[in-house]
Amino acid sequence: MPSAKVPAAILPAALALGAVLALAPPARAGAVTDCDRLAGDPWDPRRVVEPEALTAANAAEAVAACRQALEEEPDEPRLKLELGRALLFQGFPVKALEPLTEAAETDYAAAEFYLGFAYEREGWDGHDKAAARKHYERGAELGHAQAQHNLALALISEEQGDGRHVREALPWLERASEQGLAESLYLQGVLYFNGGYGIWPDLERSAELFRAAVDLGHDASKLALGNAFVMGFGVEKDPPRGLALIVEAAENGFPSAQIELGRMYIKGRAVERNEELGYQWFCKAGTAGQAHFMMEYGKPLSCNEL
């Protein structure tokens, strides 16, 4: 699920903690349903199976499976959570509120997170940032990693410049990181890389955080740690190692890494200068790459001619 946005002043950076805890194993259950398989939350300690990836494409199937499962177990909070989650992915936040609220009344951390996400979602009459924040807080207190992360994002978005909200956010990011949430490791790395808001810059700690997120397969952290190796920020300078990380993220389709590779080839930074290859990497980043190229070089990039 998408997360709240971080202010632009905090985000730009390249960037982690030794071991992080893996997700807790699924809880034991008498019967695993298709609802659990299709709509289970991978961060829910009460899940009974490792779920498949829920998307808009299979959300209708998940909704049907959850409705059927609830006919057999109408009071099961886990199934209510999963129905609400499937309805959110299907694009029906209003319909999702009832099952999510009923599940949340049993102190269900994952239900609180998805209620927060529902209320944070723009484009419907129920959009309510204050309500979203309230549910993220409750889900965070109950231990849901994504709720902890989104509460941290909400706090950061309220930052007034004195650092109070950022400092309040850090413990929540740390708690989410301990559960293995790569996005929280990355965001901590960004904060320690940039400094400010009452945080002293710490490039070594930043690089450690990025490294831990890289171990979890996080592409933004591959770009960040790659740039750290290219420049020697918080690590011993090693441009080939950095380039390999950036290439890996770019080949995974991460647009920011593709754009960075484009810059590197055009400038000849850590690679042999090759403008045509640089243009190609900008083009692989799609409209974002073309927009960045125009902004940075003051001319359009015609990808059809490459």
N, C-alpha and C positions, 0 to 999 in steps of 0.2 A: 504494500500500500504506500502511496506517496506520503511524504512527510511535509511539515510546514516549512516555509522558506526562511533562510537565514539572511539577515541584512547584508547587502552587498559589501559594506565596509568590513565585514568579518570574513567573508568567504574567500577572496582571492589569495591563493597560496599554493605552494607545493609542500610536503610535510614530514609511542606506539607501544610499550608494556610487554612484557614477556608473554607468558602463557595467559590465555583467556579461557574461561570455562565454556565447555560445549553446552548446547541446549540440553535441558533436563530430559531424560528418557520419557516416552509416553506413559501416562498412567495406565494401570491395569483396568480392563473393562470386561464385562461379560460378553458383550456383542459389539463388534465393530461394524458400523453401517456404511453404506455408500455415501451418506451425508458426511460422515467423519473423513472418508477418503477424499471427497471432492471439496469440502468446505472447511475442513479443520484449519485452525490457526497454528502455523508452525512455531509460534512463540508462546503458545498456551500450555502451561504445565499440566492442565487437565486433559489435553488431547490424548486420544487412545491409539493413535496410529500416526506415522509420518504422512501428512497429506500430500496429495498432488498439488501442482500449482493451480490456484484458482485465477481465472481470467474472465474477461467479458465473454469470451467465446464459449466457455463451459459453465457459465454462471446459471443459465436457465436449467441445465441438467442438475446442477447442485441444489437449486431451489426445490425442484421436484423431489429429489432424493431426501432432502431434509423435511419437507412436508410429510412425506410418507413415513419417515422415521419417527416424527413427532406424533403421528397417529397411534403408534405402538407405545411410545413413551412420552406422553404429553407433558410431563412435569420435569423432564430432564433438562437442566440449564445448559449443558454442553451443546445439545441439539438446537436449543433456542439461539445460542450464540452463533452457531454455524449457519442457521437459516438467516439470521440478520446479516452475517458477513456475506453470504451469497447474494442476498438482495442488494447490498451495497455495491457489489461488483456488477450486478445486473443493471444498476443505475436507478434504484428505487429507495432512496434514503427514508422517505416517509414510511414506507412499509417496513423498513428495517427497524424502526424505533421500538415498536412494541415487543418483538422477541428479544431484542438487545436489552431493553429496560427490564424485562422480566428476569433475564439471566443476571443482569447487574445487581438485582435485589438480593442475590445470594452471595454477595461479595465476590463476584466473578471478575477478576482483573482484566481478562481479555475483552469481556463485554463492555467494561468501562472505556477501554481504549477505542473500540469501534464506535461507541456512542460519541466519543470525542471527535473521531474522524468524521462521523456523519454530520455533526453540528458545524464542524470546520469547513465542510464542503460548500463551496459557493454555487450559486445558480438555483437555489430553491428557497422557499419561504422560511424554512427552519434554520437557515444559516445563522449561527450565533457563536461568536468567538468566545464570549464569556462562558457559555455552557460547555463549549469544547474544552476550554482550559480546566473547568471544574472536573470534567470526566477524566481528562489526562492526569490530573492531580490524584484522583482516587485510584486510577489504574496504576499509576506510578507507586503509590504507597502500598498497593497490593502486590507489587513486584513485577509488573509486565514491562519487558525491556523497551518495546516500542512506545509505550505510554511514557516511560521515563525519558526517552529521547525526544518525543514531541513536546513534553512539558518543558524540557530544556530549550527547545527551539522557541516555544512561546515566551519563555522568560527572556531569551536573547532579543526577540523582536520588540520587547518592551524597554530595552536598554536606553537610558537617557544620557549616557556619557560618563557617569561616575563609576561604572563597573559593578554596581550592586547586583543587577540582574544577571550579568554574566557569571559573577561569583556564585550566585544561587544556582545557576544552571550546571556548573561543573560537577557537583556531587551526583546529580542525576545522570549526567553523561558517564561518570565513572561507574555507577551501578549498572547501567545498561551495557557498558563495555565488559564488565565482569561476566555478563551472560553471553558474550560473544557477538554483540551487535556491532558490525564493522562501521556503520555510519557514525556511531558514537565515538569510536576510536579515531576516525578521520576528523570529526569536528573538533575533538580535543587537540588533535595535532595542528589543525588550522589555528586554533586559539593560542597555543603555545608558540607557534611559528610567528604569528603576527605580533603577539604581545598587545599591550594596551588594556583598557578597561580594568585596570588594577592587576593585570597579570604580567609578570616579568617575562620577556621573551626567553625561551629555552629551546634552542634548536636541537639539542641532543634528545631531549624528551620528546619533542615533536617527531623526530625521525623514528624513535622507538614506537611511538603510537602508530605512525604510518606503517611501520614494518609489521606490527601485529595485525593491522587491517589487511595488508597485502597477503598475509598468511591465510586470511579468510576469503581471498579472491576479490577484494574490493578494487575496482578499476581506478577510481579517483585517487586512491592511495598509491596505486602503482605509478600514476603520473606524478604525484607529489613526491614520493620517495625517489623516483627516477630523477626528477629535477634536483633533489637534494644531493644525489650522487654526482650528477653532472656538475653542480656548482660547489660541492663540498660543504653544504649546509648541515651541520650537526653530525656529519659522517665523514670518513676519509674520502677525499675526492676520487671518484672512479667513473669517468664518463662512459666507458663501454657497458658497465653494469647498469648505469642509469638509463642509457639508451635502450638496453634490452627490456627494461621494465616499461618504458614509455611505448615501445613498439608492441609489447604484449597487450597493453591497454588499448592501443589504437587498433590492433588487429581484432580485438574483441568488440569493436564498433563503438568505443567511447569517444564521442566527438571532440571533447577537450584535448584528449591525447592526440587525435588526428590533426587538430589545428596546431598543437605544439610541435609535432613532427614536421608539419609544413613550414613553420617558422625556422626550425632547426636546419632543414635542408636549404631553404632560401638564403639563410645567413651563413651557413657552413659552421654551425655551432655543434661541436661534438660529433659531427659527421662531415664527410666530404661534400662541399657545396654542390648542389644539384637543383637548380630552380624548377625544372620541369617536374621532378619528383616531389618537390615542395608543393607545387600547384596541385598535383594529383592528390596529396594528402588533404589539402584544404577542400578539394572537391569531394573527397570521401566523407567529409563531415557534413555534407549537404548544405541546406540553406544557412545553417549556423556558420559553416566554414566560409561560404561566399560573403556573408555579412561581415565576418571578422576580417577577411581579406580586404574588402572595400574600406573598412574603417582604418586598418593598419597601413595599407599601401596606397589608398586614395584612388583606386581604379577598380573597375569590375573584373571579375574572373569568369571567363566563359568556359565552363566545364565541358560543354559539348564539343569543343575543339581539341580537347586533350585526348 
